[in-house]
Amino acid sequence: MKIPEQNVASHRQANSVLIKLAAWIEDREIPFRVTSVGLIIMLLWAGAYKMTAPGAEGIVPLVSNSPLISWHFKVFGPYVGSDFIGLTEWIAAILFAVGYLRPKAGIVGGFIATLMFFTTSTMIVTTPGTTSVVHGLRYMTFLGLFLFKDVISLGASLYLISYFGRRAIQSEIKN
């Protein structure tokens, strides 16, 4: 998000090193670059892994316990179903990458990723073994933490929708 022009001069003249550093990060769009490239790499890598036998077998307990997507493996089976999930991740990643040049593609990729990560985020609640009790307190297990990254990825997808949306508006205004 670009700071309106009237604010640009004031943040550059700030006395605080902290504010100057924040402005430097914003001016270079570092949050967008780290978030988008990170999500693209993660989606391509995870999508490719889901297209392997170990990747498909690894998500069987997650998908099977999800009321939102358990039908998927019943219809397609775990291997073809996992291939479809991996392909969907690749499509979202490619659309994010295309979004650098065509922001509307990034918006579509964001909606696909948002739907995907919303679905997988709910698996924290529906998959057995995501928490355990230690000394009377409930903690997330490794599986729970693995799934929790999708809550953060959900937020990143929503952020990218808004970023690409602003870029699309700017390109429409120019034309």
Secondary structure, DSSP 8 states (H G I E B T S, - for coil): ----HHHHHHHHT-S-HHHHHHHHHHHTTHHHHHHHHHHHHHHHHHHHHHTSHHHHHHHHHHHHT-TTTHHHHHHHHHHHHHHHHHHHHHHHHHHHHHTTT-HHHHHHHHHHHHHHHHHHHHHHHHSTTSEEEETTEEEE-HHHHHHHHHHHHHHHHHHHHHHHHHHHHHHHHH-
